[in-house]
Amino acid sequence: MQYLKKPFRFSYFIVIPIISSLIIPVIIMDIWMEVYHRICFPLCGIPCVKRKNYIQIDRHKLDYLTWLQKLYCIYCGYVNGAVAYWVKIAGDSERYWCSLKHKENSRFVEPKHHKDFVKYNDELEFKKKYK
């Protein structure tokens, strides 16, 4: 779904500071995920994820953007890229430690990395795969 640019609204005075404040927990989480990733993955023999494949900050270089648009392009490139990077790290961790699917639920959006996991409650397949 594409969101169209809307004219400035008064509600943005509430939304923008809340969105902007997320940078603090994102930076803290990013540091913690990187510490976990760089220490635990090598110790477990899990290949490290290439950060540069997930975080790209380049849209701020477009001349036709205002300085505020450029600032938020940097913000979005970093935050959305960092979250995608964390999802990859979490998925690789889950694949290593617990490759079991969840119980079927029509509302659950199964992550792509679950495709090769053992089906829920399939004890024989679990024992065969994880002897």
Order of alpha helices (4+ residues) and beta strands (2+ residues): alpha-alpha-alpha-alpha
